Amino acid sequence: MDALAPTPETALDQGRVTAVAERLLNLGLAGSVLWWTGLSLQMATAWAPVHVAIAGLNLTVAVLLATRESEQRAAAWTDIGLCLPAVVSGGLALKLAADPTAWPLIAQMMFIIGSVGAVGSLLALGKSFSVMPGVRSIVETGPYALVRHPAYAAQFLMILACSIVVSGPWGIALAVASFATLAVRINVEERLLLKEPQYAAYAARVTSRFVPGLW
Amino acid sequence: MDDALTRIAVWIGLLILVNVFTVPALGIIVY
């Protein structure tokens, strides 16, 4: 007998250590999101409806990070790297759009509609929520019955609001670049998810990514 | 495939790094 071979007992221990580490990671991620949100809201001189929308979205993200299920299959680190630009694009757009208290009404409305759509989509994902690609239980109901990526569509609406504020060629560049990062993220995610027969069937049925019948 | 524990350990390391670098940076801007 190989003395180093894992016994059922040590395998169980590793499973327990992994579960505790994962819980710690998820709580750390959730706490960090709340901490960063608190600090950046503290920087705002006055609160606009946009700030409330960001606070609500980040609170949702924090709760979902803390309560999500383990992934059934992980993505390659290179794929995770490819998704990073899309993850930071929202924050960058908001930074470029400067002071939300001075935004035109149309931009504020687009941002708030986007954030409500994002919160609704993320809540529909529930325990399957993740920021980085990975296979968890597949959600096909609610907004996911209409399009395959409602949360990203909502995020793009929020970025478009920022693009309107930035305006001119830089505004257009922001919208185009952000869309490109989201398209890469969707491509990476779906490459992973389409290996699951359930997702392949879902993608064959729900053919649009962002807007029914358009894309 | 790398095991789940290794991946989680890497993520915890990254999270600590990001916090170590961003929180003081944000703090400087805030105060």
Contacts between the chains, C-beta under 8 A, distances in Angstrom:
chain1	res1	chain2	res2	distance
A	14	B	5	6.5
A	17	B	5	6.4
A	18	B	3	8.0
A	18	B	4	5.1
A	18	B	5	4.5
A	18	B	8	6.5
A	21	B	5	6.3
A	21	B	8	4.6
A	21	B	9	6.8
A	21	B	12	6.9
A	22	B	4	7.5
A	22	B	8	5.3
A	24	B	12	6.9
A	25	B	8	5.4
A	25	B	11	5.4
A	25	B	12	5.2
A	25	B	15	6.9
A	28	B	12	6.7
A	28	B	15	5.2
A	29	B	15	6.3
A	32	B	15	6.4
A	32	B	18	7.4
A	32	B	19	5.9
A	35	B	19	7.9
A	35	B	23	7.2
A	36	B	22	6.9
A	36	B	26	7.1
A	39	B	23	7.4
A	39	B	26	4.5
A	39	B	27	7.3
A	39	B	30	6.0
A	40	B	26	6.9
A	42	B	30	5.5
A	43	B	26	7.7
A	43	B	29	6.1
A	43	B	30	5.5
A	70	B	4	7.5
A	74	B	1	7.2
A	74	B	4	7.6
A	74	B	7	6.0
